[in-house]
Amino acid sequence: NMMSKALAQSSEVELADYLYLMKPQRYTFKKFKSYYFVLDNSHSLSYYKSKEESRGKPMDKLSMRECEVVPD
């Protein structure tokens, strides 16, 4: 059924874009580095080195299940 396929596809929503992340490092200045972040419908925030690598394994994955996201 085309309607059920369309509904299934629309439920697979994700937000994705490049953001800056600061990773703590010893004995160096704090540096912000650009990573490609993906927030998917399973409430997971994953990040990758680039958009091209976002189809593979993420560098790290954080659960956002209990978090509330509020726009600026």
All heavy atoms as TSV, in Angstrom:
chain	resi	resn	atom	element	x	y	z
A	1	ASN	N	N	0.843	-1.169	0.000
A	1	ASN	CA	C	0.000	0.000	0.000
A	1	ASN	C	C	0.894	1.240	0.000
A	1	ASN	O	O	1.770	1.396	0.840
A	1	ASN	CB	C	-0.903	-0.066	1.231
A	1	ASN	CG	C	-1.858	1.092	1.375
A	1	ASN	OD1	O	-1.527	2.213	1.025
A	1	ASN	ND2	N	-3.017	0.816	1.891
A	2	MET	N	N	0.652	2.153	-0.919
A	2	MET	CA	C	1.485	3.350	-1.054
A	2	MET	C	C	1.347	4.282	0.138
A	2	MET	O	O	2.304	4.924	0.550
A	2	MET	CB	C	1.146	4.092	-2.344
A	2	MET	CG	C	1.621	3.371	-3.582
A	2	MET	SD	S	1.436	4.368	-5.035
A	2	MET	CE	C	2.775	5.498	-4.844
A	3	MET	N	N	0.154	4.347	0.719
A	3	MET	CA	C	-0.064	5.224	1.860
A	3	MET	C	C	0.757	4.775	3.071
A	3	MET	O	O	1.386	5.589	3.738
A	3	MET	CB	C	-1.552	5.268	2.215
A	3	MET	CG	C	-1.862	6.227	3.320
A	3	MET	SD	S	-1.477	7.877	2.768
A	3	MET	CE	C	-2.710	8.777	3.621
A	4	SER	N	N	0.784	3.474	3.351
A	4	SER	CA	C	1.549	2.983	4.499
A	4	SER	C	C	3.052	3.157	4.273
A	4	SER	O	O	3.800	3.423	5.208
A	4	SER	CB	C	1.212	1.521	4.799
A	4	SER	OG	O	1.543	0.704	3.695
A	5	LYS	N	N	3.519	3.039	3.016
A	5	LYS	CA	C	4.929	3.279	2.721
A	5	LYS	C	C	5.288	4.738	2.966
A	5	LYS	O	O	6.328	5.050	3.522
A	5	LYS	CB	C	5.247	2.914	1.266
A	5	LYS	CG	C	5.406	1.448	1.022
A	5	LYS	CD	C	5.829	1.204	-0.407
A	5	LYS	CE	C	5.971	-0.275	-0.683
A	5	LYS	NZ	N	6.384	-0.526	-2.067
A	6	ALA	N	N	4.406	5.637	2.558
A	6	ALA	CA	C	4.655	7.067	2.758
A	6	ALA	C	C	4.693	7.401	4.246
A	6	ALA	O	O	5.535	8.175	4.701
A	6	ALA	CB	C	3.587	7.893	2.056
A	7	LEU	N	N	3.803	6.818	5.029
A	7	LEU	CA	C	3.789	7.063	6.469
A	7	LEU	C	C	5.039	6.499	7.128
A	7	LEU	O	O	5.611	7.110	8.020
A	7	LEU	CB	C	2.537	6.462	7.105
A	7	LEU	CG	C	1.233	7.185	6.810
A	7	LEU	CD1	C	0.059	6.388	7.364
A	7	LEU	CD2	C	1.245	8.584	7.388
A	8	ALA	N	N	5.475	5.341	6.707
A	8	ALA	CA	C	6.681	4.734	7.268
A	8	ALA	C	C	7.902	5.593	6.966
A	8	ALA	O	O	8.757	5.795	7.823
A	8	ALA	CB	C	6.864	3.326	6.719
A	9	GLN	N	N	7.981	6.124	5.759
A	9	GLN	CA	C	9.105	6.967	5.393
A	9	GLN	C	C	9.081	8.281	6.152
A	9	GLN	O	O	10.111	8.789	6.571
A	9	GLN	CB	C	9.112	7.236	3.894
A	9	GLN	CG	C	9.516	6.040	3.072
A	9	GLN	CD	C	9.419	6.308	1.584
A	9	GLN	OE1	O	8.873	7.318	1.166
A	9	GLN	NE2	N	9.948	5.393	0.801
A	10	SER	N	N	7.896	8.843	6.373
A	10	SER	CA	C	7.816	10.122	7.064
A	10	SER	C	C	8.136	9.986	8.543
A	10	SER	O	O	8.497	10.947	9.189
A	10	SER	CB	C	6.433	10.748	6.887
A	10	SER	OG	O	5.466	9.969	7.549
A	11	SER	N	N	8.035	8.789	9.126
A	11	SER	CA	C	8.362	8.599	10.538
A	11	SER	C	C	9.869	8.465	10.758
A	11	SER	O	O	10.328	8.482	11.879
A	11	SER	CB	C	7.630	7.381	11.094
A	11	SER	OG	O	8.118	6.208	10.500
A	12	GLU	N	N	10.635	8.343	9.707
A	12	GLU	CA	C	12.089	8.234	9.804
A	12	GLU	C	C	12.720	9.611	9.645
A	12	GLU	O	O	13.454	9.878	8.711
A	12	GLU	CB	C	12.615	7.266	8.751
A	12	GLU	CG	C	12.126	5.847	8.953
A	12	GLU	CD	C	12.615	4.904	7.883
A	12	GLU	OE1	O	13.576	5.246	7.165
A	12	GLU	OE2	O	12.028	3.821	7.757
A	13	VAL	N	N	12.431	10.486	10.591
A	13	VAL	CA	C	12.896	11.869	10.539
A	13	VAL	C	C	14.223	11.979	11.269
A	13	VAL	O	O	14.428	11.366	12.307
A	13	VAL	CB	C	11.857	12.802	11.202
A	13	VAL	CG1	C	12.364	14.235	11.238
A	13	VAL	CG2	C	10.540	12.710	10.477
A	14	GLU	N	N	15.122	12.765	10.712
A	14	GLU	CA	C	16.375	13.049	11.395
A	14	GLU	C	C	16.795	14.472	11.097
A	14	GLU	O	O	16.438	15.030	10.062
A	14	GLU	CB	C	17.478	12.070	11.015
A	14	GLU	CG	C	17.946	12.147	9.598
A	14	GLU	CD	C	19.057	11.164	9.298
A	14	GLU	OE1	O	19.082	10.070	9.858
A	14	GLU	OE2	O	19.909	11.526	8.466
A	15	LEU	N	N	17.494	15.066	12.035
A	15	LEU	CA	C	18.086	16.386	11.856
A	15	LEU	C	C	19.584	16.183	11.721
A	15	LEU	O	O	20.174	15.407	12.481
A	15	LEU	CB	C	17.796	17.275	13.064
A	15	LEU	CG	C	16.334	17.576	13.350
A	15	LEU	CD1	C	16.219	18.334	14.672
A	15	LEU	CD2	C	15.724	18.369	12.226
A	16	ALA	N	N	20.198	16.873	10.784
A	16	ALA	CA	C	21.630	16.693	10.568
A	16	ALA	C	C	22.256	17.994	10.073
A	16	ALA	O	O	21.666	18.701	9.264
A	16	ALA	CB	C	21.869	15.583	9.553
A	17	ASP	N	N	23.457	18.290	10.590
A	17	ASP	CA	C	24.186	19.462	10.142
A	17	ASP	C	C	25.578	19.455	10.783
A	17	ASP	O	O	25.835	18.685	11.710
A	17	ASP	CB	C	23.464	20.743	10.536
A	17	ASP	CG	C	23.821	21.911	9.632
A	17	ASP	OD1	O	24.756	21.791	8.802
A	17	ASP	OD2	O	23.154	22.949	9.736
A	18	TYR	N	N	26.438	20.333	10.286
A	18	TYR	CA	C	27.758	20.491	10.875
A	18	TYR	C	C	27.660	21.408	12.089
A	18	TYR	O	O	27.005	22.446	12.043
A	18	TYR	CB	C	28.736	21.095	9.861
A	18	TYR	CG	C	29.242	20.092	8.862
A	18	TYR	CD1	C	28.623	19.942	7.636
A	18	TYR	CD2	C	30.338	19.292	9.155
A	18	TYR	CE1	C	29.085	19.009	6.716
A	18	TYR	CE2	C	30.811	18.362	8.242
A	18	TYR	CZ	C	30.177	18.232	7.032
A	18	TYR	OH	O	30.639	17.312	6.134
A	19	LEU	N	N	28.302	21.013	13.187
A	19	LEU	CA	C	28.379	21.797	14.412
A	19	LEU	C	C	29.806	21.733	14.930
A	19	LEU	O	O	30.571	20.847	14.553
A	19	LEU	CB	C	27.428	21.232	15.485
A	19	LEU	CG	C	25.953	21.193	15.156
A	19	LEU	CD1	C	25.205	20.416	16.226
A	19	LEU	CD2	C	25.399	22.595	15.054
A	20	TYR	N	N	30.143	22.682	15.796
A	20	TYR	CA	C	31.470	22.676	16.402
A	20	TYR	C	C	31.411	22.005	17.765
A	20	TYR	O	O	30.493	22.219	18.544
A	20	TYR	CB	C	32.005	24.102	16.558
A	20	TYR	CG	C	32.404	24.702	15.242
A	20	TYR	CD1	C	31.558	25.549	14.564
A	20	TYR	CD2	C	33.635	24.401	14.675
A	20	TYR	CE1	C	31.913	26.095	13.346
A	20	TYR	CE2	C	34.004	24.934	13.461
A	20	TYR	CZ	C	33.142	25.783	12.810
A	20	TYR	OH	O	33.505	26.310	11.605
A	21	LEU	N	N	32.415	21.180	18.049
A	21	LEU	CA	C	32.522	20.458	19.306
A	21	LEU	C	C	33.907	20.713	19.890
A	21	LEU	O	O	34.902	20.693	19.163
A	21	LEU	CB	C	32.336	18.956	19.069
A	21	LEU	CG	C	32.532	18.034	20.260
A	21	LEU	CD1	C	31.428	18.242	21.298
A	21	LEU	CD2	C	32.550	16.585	19.805
A	22	MET	N	N	33.942	20.965	21.192
A	22	MET	CA	C	35.222	21.127	21.862
A	22	MET	C	C	35.500	19.865	22.668
A	22	MET	O	O	34.742	19.506	23.561
A	22	MET	CB	C	35.212	22.325	22.805
A	22	MET	CG	C	36.557	22.551	23.451
A	22	MET	SD	S	36.559	23.832	24.713
A	22	MET	CE	C	35.563	23.074	25.975
A	23	LYS	N	N	36.562	19.179	22.310
A	23	LYS	CA	C	36.989	18.002	23.052
A	23	LYS	C	C	38.124	18.420	23.986
A	23	LYS	O	O	39.101	19.008	23.538
A	23	LYS	CB	C	37.484	16.913	22.099
A	23	LYS	CG	C	36.401	16.250	21.309
A	23	LYS	CD	C	37.002	15.104	20.530
A	23	LYS	CE	C	35.952	14.237	19.924
A	23	LYS	NZ	N	36.538	13.092	19.231
A	24	PRO	N	N	37.985	18.124	25.282
A	24	PRO	CA	C	39.055	18.493	26.211
A	24	PRO	C	C	40.368	17.777	25.863
A	24	PRO	O	O	40.366	16.592	25.552
A	24	PRO	CB	C	38.539	18.019	27.565
A	24	PRO	CG	C	37.092	17.749	27.380
A	24	PRO	CD	C	36.879	17.471	25.929
A	25	GLN	N	N	41.463	18.528	25.903
A	25	GLN	CA	C	42.781	17.956	25.646
A	25	GLN	C	C	43.753	18.512	26.678
A	25	GLN	O	O	43.641	19.660	27.087
A	25	GLN	CB	C	43.258	18.315	24.243
A	25	GLN	CG	C	42.392	17.746	23.154
A	25	GLN	CD	C	42.890	18.170	21.775
A	25	GLN	OE1	O	43.807	18.962	21.658
A	25	GLN	NE2	N	42.271	17.635	20.751
A	26	ARG	N	N	44.690	17.713	27.066
A	26	ARG	CA	C	45.683	18.159	28.029
A	26	ARG	C	C	46.751	19.012	27.360
A	26	ARG	O	O	47.150	18.747	26.228
A	26	ARG	CB	C	46.369	16.965	28.680
A	26	ARG	CG	C	45.506	16.244	29.646
A	26	ARG	CD	C	46.332	15.193	30.328
A	26	ARG	NE	N	45.624	14.712	31.498
A	26	ARG	CZ	C	46.039	13.726	32.240
A	26	ARG	NH1	N	47.143	13.091	31.926
A	26	ARG	NH2	N	45.352	13.352	33.290
A	27	TYR	N	N	47.207	20.003	28.094
A	27	TYR	CA	C	48.367	20.803	27.713
A	27	TYR	C	C	48.232	21.527	26.375
A	27	TYR	O	O	49.214	21.826	25.723
A	27	TYR	CB	C	49.641	19.949	27.709
A	27	TYR	CG	C	49.799	19.122	28.956
A	27	TYR	CD1	C	49.748	17.737	28.889
A	27	TYR	CD2	C	49.977	19.726	30.194
A	27	TYR	CE1	C	49.882	16.964	30.039
A	27	TYR	CE2	C	50.108	18.961	31.342
A	27	TYR	CZ	C	50.063	17.590	31.258
A	27	TYR	OH	O	50.190	16.823	32.391
A	28	THR	N	N	47.021	21.765	25.924
A	28	THR	CA	C	46.829	22.516	24.685
A	28	THR	C	C	45.713	23.529	24.886
A	28	THR	O	O	44.926	23.443	25.820
A	28	THR	CB	C	46.454	21.602	23.502
A	28	THR	OG1	O	45.215	20.952	23.797
A	28	THR	CG2	C	47.523	20.573	23.212
A	29	PHE	N	N	45.634	24.455	23.968
A	29	PHE	CA	C	44.533	25.399	23.985
A	29	PHE	C	C	43.247	24.681	23.607
A	29	PHE	O	O	43.272	23.691	22.875
A	29	PHE	CB	C	44.788	26.547	23.003
A	29	PHE	CG	C	45.906	27.432	23.428
A	29	PHE	CD1	C	47.126	27.379	22.792
A	29	PHE	CD2	C	45.732	28.317	24.479
A	29	PHE	CE1	C	48.167	28.195	23.187
A	29	PHE	CE2	C	46.768	29.146	24.878
A	29	PHE	CZ	C	47.994	29.087	24.237
A	30	LYS	N	N	42.147	25.195	24.088
A	30	LYS	CA	C	40.858	24.590	23.756
A	30	LYS	C	C	40.547	24.888	22.293
A	30	LYS	O	O	40.550	26.033	21.863
A	30	LYS	CB	C	39.757	25.152	24.646
A	30	LYS	CG	C	39.961	24.806	26.099
A	30	LYS	CD	C	38.882	25.412	26.958
A	30	LYS	CE	C	39.124	25.063	28.414
A	30	LYS	NZ	N	38.140	25.679	29.293
A	31	LYS	N	N	40.314	23.837	21.537
A	31	LYS	CA	C	40.030	23.985	20.110
A	31	LYS	C	C	38.650	23.438	19.801
A	31	LYS	O	O	38.270	22.374	20.276
A	31	LYS	CB	C	41.055	23.226	19.265
A	31	LYS	CG	C	42.443	23.768	19.364
A	31	LYS	CD	C	43.383	22.975	18.480
A	31	LYS	CE	C	44.796	23.456	18.618
A	31	LYS	NZ	N	45.723	22.678	17.805
A	32	PHE	N	N	37.921	24.176	18.997
A	32	PHE	CA	C	36.640	23.702	18.504
A	32	PHE	C	C	36.870	23.099	17.127
A	32	PHE	O	O	37.572	23.681	16.301
A	32	PHE	CB	C	35.634	24.852	18.395
A	32	PHE	CG	C	35.146	25.324	19.729
A	32	PHE	CD1	C	35.803	26.327	20.411
A	32	PHE	CD2	C	34.024	24.759	20.304
A	32	PHE	CE1	C	35.352	26.771	21.631
A	32	PHE	CE2	C	33.564	25.186	21.528
A	32	PHE	CZ	C	34.228	26.192	22.198
A	33	LYS	N	N	36.288	21.927	16.897
A	33	LYS	CA	C	36.451	21.247	15.625
A	33	LYS	C	C	35.069	20.947	15.050
A	33	LYS	O	O	34.147	20.609	15.783
A	33	LYS	CB	C	37.239	19.954	15.821
A	33	LYS	CG	C	37.661	19.313	14.526
A	33	LYS	CD	C	38.620	18.185	14.770
A	33	LYS	CE	C	38.956	17.530	13.445
A	33	LYS	NZ	N	39.765	16.351	13.607
A	34	SER	N	N	34.942	21.049	13.756
A	34	SER	CA	C	33.670	20.814	13.083
A	34	SER	C	C	33.430	19.322	12.882
A	34	SER	O	O	34.307	18.598	12.401
A	34	SER	CB	C	33.674	21.514	11.724
A	34	SER	OG	O	32.467	21.282	11.049
A	35	TYR	N	N	32.242	18.868	13.272
A	35	TYR	CA	C	31.806	17.488	13.078
A	35	TYR	C	C	30.406	17.495	12.490
A	35	TYR	O	O	29.660	18.460	12.652
A	35	TYR	CB	C	31.773	16.714	14.406
A	35	TYR	CG	C	33.136	16.489	15.012
A	35	TYR	CD1	C	33.617	17.335	15.997
A	35	TYR	CD2	C	33.929	15.429	14.602
A	35	TYR	CE1	C	34.863	17.121	16.560
A	35	TYR	CE2	C	35.179	15.221	15.166
A	35	TYR	CZ	C	35.638	16.076	16.139
A	35	TYR	OH	O	36.871	15.865	16.683
A	36	TYR	N	N	30.039	16.421	11.848
A	36	TYR	CA	C	28.702	16.270	11.275
A	36	TYR	C	C	27.842	15.514	12.290
A	36	TYR	O	O	28.121	14.365	12.615
A	36	TYR	CB	C	28.765	15.514	9.948
A	36	TYR	CG	C	27.462	15.516	9.201
A	36	TYR	CD1	C	27.009	16.674	8.586
A	36	TYR	CD2	C	26.682	14.377	9.112
A	36	TYR	CE1	C	25.816	16.690	7.893
A	36	TYR	CE2	C	25.489	14.387	8.426
A	36	TYR	CZ	C	25.061	15.547	7.817
A	36	TYR	OH	O	23.875	15.560	7.141
A	37	PHE	N	N	26.806	16.176	12.819
A	37	PHE	CA	C	25.928	15.599	13.835
A	37	PHE	C	C	24.618	15.144	13.222
A	37	PHE	O	O	24.086	15.799	12.328
A	37	PHE	CB	C	25.617	16.638	14.918
A	37	PHE	CG	C	26.724	16.830	15.901
A	37	PHE	CD1	C	27.801	17.650	15.594
A	37	PHE	CD2	C	26.690	16.204	17.128
A	37	PHE	CE1	C	28.823	17.833	16.503
A	37	PHE	CE2	C	27.702	16.382	18.045
A	37	PHE	CZ	C	28.777	17.201	17.733
A	38	VAL	N	N	24.087	14.033	13.727
A	38	VAL	CA	C	22.795	13.503	13.282
A	38	VAL	C	C	21.964	13.156	14.518
A	38	VAL	O	O	22.411	12.391	15.368
A	38	VAL	CB	C	22.963	12.229	12.405
A	38	VAL	CG1	C	21.605	11.657	12.025
A	38	VAL	CG2	C	23.778	12.539	11.166
A	39	LEU	N	N	20.778	13.765	14.616
A	39	LEU	CA	C	19.814	13.424	15.661
A	39	LEU	C	C	18.700	12.658	14.976
A	39	LEU	O	O	17.994	13.191	14.129
A	39	LEU	CB	C	19.260	14.686	16.330
A	39	LEU	CG	C	18.205	14.470	17.406
A	39	LEU	CD1	C	18.783	13.697	18.586
A	39	LEU	CD2	C	17.631	15.793	17.856
A	40	ASP	N	N	18.545	11.365	15.310
A	40	ASP	CA	C	17.564	10.531	14.610
A	40	ASP	C	C	16.318	10.309	15.461
A	40	ASP	O	O	16.233	10.758	16.601
A	40	ASP	CB	C	18.180	9.212	14.153
A	40	ASP	CG	C	18.695	8.363	15.298
A	40	ASP	OD1	O	18.219	8.509	16.426
A	40	ASP	OD2	O	19.581	7.536	15.043
A	41	ASN	N	N	15.349	9.613	14.895
A	41	ASN	CA	C	14.063	9.407	15.565
A	41	ASN	C	C	14.148	8.419	16.722
A	41	ASN	O	O	13.186	8.247	17.455
A	41	ASN	CB	C	12.975	8.997	14.573
A	41	ASN	CG	C	13.268	7.682	13.899
A	41	ASN	OD1	O	14.380	7.184	13.940
A	41	ASN	ND2	N	12.273	7.117	13.255
A	42	SER	N	N	15.293	7.778	16.940
A	42	SER	CA	C	15.458	6.900	18.099
A	42	SER	C	C	16.085	7.673	19.266
A	42	SER	O	O	16.568	7.070	20.219
A	42	SER	CB	C	16.308	5.678	17.745
A	42	SER	OG	O	17.629	6.076	17.455
A	43	HIS	N	N	16.110	9.008	19.157
A	43	HIS	CA	C	16.622	9.901	20.206
A	43	HIS	C	C	18.112	9.712	20.444
A	43	HIS	O	O	18.587	9.817	21.563
A	43	HIS	CB	C	15.849	9.729	21.513
A	43	HIS	CG	C	14.383	9.879	21.367
A	43	HIS	ND1	N	13.786	11.100	21.187
A	43	HIS	CD2	C	13.396	8.967	21.347
A	43	HIS	CE1	C	12.478	10.931	21.076
A	43	HIS	NE2	N	12.224	9.635	21.161
A	44	SER	N	N	18.854	9.419	19.385
A	44	SER	CA	C	20.305	9.274	19.474
A	44	SER	C	C	20.976	10.414	18.728
A	44	SER	O	O	20.588	10.746	17.613
A	44	SER	CB	C	20.761	7.956	18.860
A	44	SER	OG	O	20.276	6.883	19.606
A	45	LEU	N	N	21.968	11.016	19.361
A	45	LEU	CA	C	22.765	12.058	18.732
A	45	LEU	C	C	24.121	11.448	18.420
A	45	LEU	O	O	24.876	11.076	19.327
A	45	LEU	CB	C	22.919	13.262	19.658
A	45	LEU	CG	C	23.717	14.436	19.121
A	45	LEU	CD1	C	23.014	15.059	17.921
A	45	LEU	CD2	C	23.929	15.470	20.212
A	46	SER	N	N	24.423	11.308	17.138
A	46	SER	CA	C	25.683	10.708	16.688
A	46	SER	C	C	26.499	11.778	15.984
A	46	SER	O	O	25.945	12.699	15.400
A	46	SER	CB	C	25.414	9.571	15.703
A	46	SER	OG	O	24.557	8.618	16.277
A	47	TYR	N	N	27.835	11.630	16.045
A	47	TYR	CA	C	28.644	12.551	15.251
A	47	TYR	C	C	29.747	11.823	14.508
A	47	TYR	O	O	30.208	10.763	14.910
A	47	TYR	CB	C	29.161	13.730	16.076
A	47	TYR	CG	C	30.137	13.430	17.177
A	47	TYR	CD1	C	31.505	13.497	16.947
A	47	TYR	CD2	C	29.705	13.148	18.460
A	47	TYR	CE1	C	32.409	13.261	17.958
A	47	TYR	CE2	C	30.602	12.914	19.486
A	47	TYR	CZ	C	31.956	12.972	19.227
A	47	TYR	OH	O	32.848	12.745	20.233
A	48	TYR	N	N	30.095	12.441	13.378
A	48	TYR	CA	C	31.020	11.861	12.408
A	48	TYR	C	C	32.022	12.928	11.991
A	48	TYR	O	O	31.780	14.117	12.154
A	48	TYR	CB	C	30.250	11.404	11.160
A	48	TYR	CG	C	29.097	10.490	11.469
A	48	TYR	CD1	C	27.853	11.004	11.823
A	48	TYR	CD2	C	29.233	9.115	11.408
A	48	TYR	CE1	C	26.783	10.167	12.114
A	48	TYR	CE2	C	28.170	8.268	11.698
A	48	TYR	CZ	C	26.949	8.812	12.047
A	48	TYR	OH	O	25.893	7.978	12.335
A	49	LYS	N	N	33.129	12.498	11.399
A	49	LYS	CA	C	34.123	13.456	10.903
A	49	LYS	C	C	33.563	14.295	9.760
A	49	LYS	O	O	33.904	15.463	9.620
A	49	LYS	CB	C	35.383	12.736	10.431
A	49	LYS	CG	C	36.232	12.218	11.560
A	49	LYS	CD	C	37.512	11.605	11.033
A	49	LYS	CE	C	38.362	11.106	12.176
A	49	LYS	NZ	N	39.611	10.510	11.706
A	50	SER	N	N	32.699	13.691	8.927
A	50	SER	CA	C	32.139	14.415	7.782
A	50	SER	C	C	30.788	13.820	7.399
A	50	SER	O	O	30.420	12.739	7.859
A	50	SER	CB	C	33.083	14.324	6.585
A	50	SER	OG	O	33.148	12.990	6.119
A	51	LYS	N	N	30.078	14.533	6.556
A	51	LYS	CA	C	28.778	14.065	6.071
A	51	LYS	C	C	28.941	12.759	5.297
A	51	LYS	O	O	28.110	11.857	5.398
A	51	LYS	CB	C	28.132	15.125	5.175
A	51	LYS	CG	C	26.756	14.774	4.704
A	51	LYS	CD	C	26.144	15.906	3.897
A	51	LYS	CE	C	24.740	15.562	3.464
A	51	LYS	NZ	N	24.115	16.679	2.733
A	52	GLU	N	N	30.021	12.640	4.554
A	52	GLU	CA	C	30.268	11.443	3.753
A	52	GLU	C	C	30.427	10.202	4.637
A	52	GLU	O	O	30.071	9.100	4.234
A	52	GLU	CB	C	31.509	11.622	2.876
A	52	GLU	CG	C	31.346	12.647	1.776
A	52	GLU	CD	C	31.391	14.091	2.270
A	52	GLU	OE1	O	32.011	14.366	3.328
A	52	GLU	OE2	O	30.777	14.948	1.622
A	53	GLU	N	N	30.949	10.373	5.840
A	53	GLU	CA	C	31.158	9.241	6.744
A	53	GLU	C	C	29.921	8.919	7.584
A	53	GLU	O	O	29.934	7.968	8.363
A	53	GLU	CB	C	32.344	9.519	7.658
A	53	GLU	CG	C	33.654	9.579	6.913
A	53	GLU	CD	C	34.850	9.749	7.835
A	53	GLU	OE1	O	34.683	9.625	9.064
A	53	GLU	OE2	O	35.938	10.002	7.321
A	54	SER	N	N	28.843	9.693	7.427
A	54	SER	CA	C	27.662	9.510	8.271
A	54	SER	C	C	26.868	8.245	7.953
A	54	SER	O	O	25.933	7.912	8.668
A	54	SER	CB	C	26.742	10.733	8.178
A	54	SER	OG	O	26.176	10.837	6.892
A	55	ARG	N	N	27.228	7.530	6.927
A	55	ARG	CA	C	26.568	6.255	6.623
A	55	ARG	C	C	27.268	5.086	7.320
A	55	ARG	O	O	26.770	3.982	7.343
A	55	ARG	CB	C	26.529	6.005	5.110
A	55	ARG	CG	C	25.743	7.043	4.353
A	55	ARG	CD	C	24.282	6.987	4.737
A	55	ARG	NE	N	23.567	8.107	4.170
A	55	ARG	CZ	C	22.656	8.809	4.829
A	55	ARG	NH1	N	22.355	8.519	6.066
A	55	ARG	NH2	N	22.045	9.813	4.246
A	56	GLY	N	N	28.426	5.359	7.898
A	56	GLY	CA	C	29.184	4.326	8.594
A	56	GLY	C	C	29.014	4.423	10.100
A	56	GLY	O	O	28.041	4.981	10.607
A	57	LYS	N	N	29.995	3.922	10.816
A	57	LYS	CA	C	29.967	3.917	12.276
A	57	LYS	C	C	30.314	5.314	12.811
A	57	LYS	O	O	31.291	5.923	12.385
A	57	LYS	CB	C	30.977	2.899	12.802
A	57	LYS	CG	C	30.968	2.751	14.288
A	57	LYS	CD	C	31.943	1.687	14.735
A	57	LYS	CE	C	31.947	1.610	16.255
A	57	LYS	NZ	N	32.937	0.662	16.734
A	58	PRO	N	N	29.517	5.832	13.778
A	58	PRO	CA	C	29.799	7.173	14.315
A	58	PRO	C	C	31.027	7.178	15.216
A	58	PRO	O	O	31.431	6.150	15.763
A	58	PRO	CB	C	28.538	7.497	15.123
A	58	PRO	CG	C	27.961	6.187	15.496
A	58	PRO	CD	C	28.311	5.246	14.373
A	59	MET	N	N	31.612	8.354	15.395
A	59	MET	CA	C	32.724	8.503	16.322
A	59	MET	C	C	32.233	8.304	17.749
A	59	MET	O	O	32.939	7.755	18.584
A	59	MET	CB	C	33.345	9.888	16.174
A	59	MET	CG	C	34.001	10.109	14.831
A	59	MET	SD	S	34.686	11.760	14.687
A	59	MET	CE	C	35.988	11.687	15.893
A	60	ASP	N	N	31.025	8.773	18.021
A	60	ASP	CA	C	30.398	8.599	19.322
A	60	ASP	C	C	28.891	8.743	19.148
A	60	ASP	O	O	28.429	9.360	18.191
A	60	ASP	CB	C	30.898	9.640	20.320
A	60	ASP	CG	C	30.698	9.226	21.768
A	60	ASP	OD1	O	30.160	8.116	22.017
A	60	ASP	OD2	O	31.082	10.001	22.654
A	61	LYS	N	N	28.142	8.162	20.074
A	61	LYS	CA	C	26.682	8.187	20.006
A	61	LYS	C	C	26.155	8.454	21.410
A	61	LYS	O	O	26.527	7.765	22.355
A	61	LYS	CB	C	26.167	6.847	19.486
A	61	LYS	CG	C	24.721	6.823	19.119
A	61	LYS	CD	C	24.396	5.502	18.428
A	61	LYS	CE	C	23.002	5.543	17.854
A	61	LYS	NZ	N	22.681	4.344	17.110
A	62	LEU	N	N	25.298	9.469	21.538
A	62	LEU	CA	C	24.762	9.870	22.827
A	62	LEU	C	C	23.256	9.685	22.842
A	62	LEU	O	O	22.571	10.049	21.884
A	62	LEU	CB	C	25.086	11.340	23.092
A	62	LEU	CG	C	26.544	11.731	22.937
A	62	LEU	CD1	C	26.678	13.232	22.895
A	62	LEU	CD2	C	27.366	11.141	24.042
A	63	SER	N	N	22.735	9.168	23.939
A	63	SER	CA	C	21.291	9.009	24.073
A	63	SER	C	C	20.688	10.335	24.516
A	63	SER	O	O	21.135	10.936	25.487
A	63	SER	CB	C	20.956	7.930	25.094
A	63	SER	OG	O	19.565	7.895	25.318
A	64	MET	N	N	19.655	10.776	23.805
A	64	MET	CA	C	18.974	12.027	24.130
A	64	MET	C	C	17.538	11.756	24.572
A	64	MET	O	O	16.710	12.653	24.581
A	64	MET	CB	C	18.971	12.949	22.900
A	64	MET	CG	C	20.337	13.244	22.335
A	64	MET	SD	S	21.382	14.173	23.441
A	64	MET	CE	C	20.684	15.779	23.265
A	65	ARG	N	N	17.251	10.529	24.956
A	65	ARG	CA	C	15.882	10.110	25.273
A	65	ARG	C	C	15.233	10.966	26.353
A	65	ARG	O	O	14.091	11.335	26.257
A	65	ARG	CB	C	15.844	8.645	25.671
A	65	ARG	CG	C	14.423	8.156	25.911
A	65	ARG	CD	C	14.286	6.677	25.873
A	65	ARG	NE	N	14.638	6.075	24.600
A	65	ARG	CZ	C	13.838	6.026	23.531
A	65	ARG	NH1	N	12.673	6.588	23.560
A	65	ARG	NH2	N	14.245	5.428	22.442
A	66	GLU	N	N	15.928	11.310	27.420
A	66	GLU	CA	C	15.341	12.066	28.533
A	66	GLU	C	C	15.587	13.574	28.417
A	66	GLU	O	O	15.287	14.312	29.333
A	66	GLU	CB	C	15.897	11.557	29.855
A	66	GLU	CG	C	15.573	10.100	30.132
A	66	GLU	CD	C	14.082	9.832	30.295
A	66	GLU	OE1	O	13.372	10.682	30.856
A	66	GLU	OE2	O	13.629	8.773	29.829
A	67	CYS	N	N	16.135	14.030	27.285
A	67	CYS	CA	C	16.462	15.440	27.117
A	67	CYS	C	C	15.332	16.197	26.437
A	67	CYS	O	O	14.584	15.648	25.642
A	67	CYS	CB	C	17.726	15.588	26.278
A	67	CYS	SG	S	19.162	14.865	27.045
A	68	GLU	N	N	15.261	17.455	26.749
A	68	GLU	CA	C	14.307	18.346	26.075
A	68	GLU	C	C	15.107	19.326	25.226
A	68	GLU	O	O	16.003	19.990	25.730
A	68	GLU	CB	C	13.479	19.109	27.108
A	68	GLU	CG	C	12.474	20.037	26.484
A	68	GLU	CD	C	11.660	20.771	27.535
A	68	GLU	OE1	O	11.724	20.421	28.713
A	68	GLU	OE2	O	10.965	21.720	27.145
A	69	VAL	N	N	14.787	19.397	23.961
A	69	VAL	CA	C	15.476	20.287	23.035
A	69	VAL	C	C	14.579	21.467	22.746
A	69	VAL	O	O	13.432	21.298	22.326
A	69	VAL	CB	C	15.863	19.566	21.730
A	69	VAL	CG1	C	16.555	20.504	20.778
A	69	VAL	CG2	C	16.711	18.345	22.038
A	70	VAL	N	N	15.085	22.683	23.009
A	70	VAL	CA	C	14.315	23.901	22.830
A	70	VAL	C	C	15.072	24.812	21.874
A	70	VAL	O	O	16.247	25.100	22.102
A	70	VAL	CB	C	14.092	24.607	24.189
A	70	VAL	CG1	C	13.282	25.870	24.009
A	70	VAL	CG2	C	13.434	23.669	25.182
A	71	PRO	N	N	14.427	25.276	20.812
A	71	PRO	CA	C	15.125	26.173	19.860
A	71	PRO	C	C	15.386	27.539	20.489
A	71	PRO	O	O	14.709	27.950	21.423
A	71	PRO	CB	C	14.149	26.284	18.687
A	71	PRO	CG	C	12.824	25.956	19.264
A	71	PRO	CD	C	13.057	25.010	20.406
A	72	ASP	N	N	16.398	28.228	19.970
A	72	ASP	CA	C	16.728	29.588	20.442
A	72	ASP	C	C	15.628	30.547	20.077
A	72	ASP	O	O	14.993	30.486	19.119
A	72	ASP	CB	C	18.029	30.075	19.811
A	72	ASP	CG	C	19.230	29.324	20.384
A	72	ASP	OD1	O	19.067	28.627	21.386
A	72	ASP	OD2	O	20.308	29.462	19.798
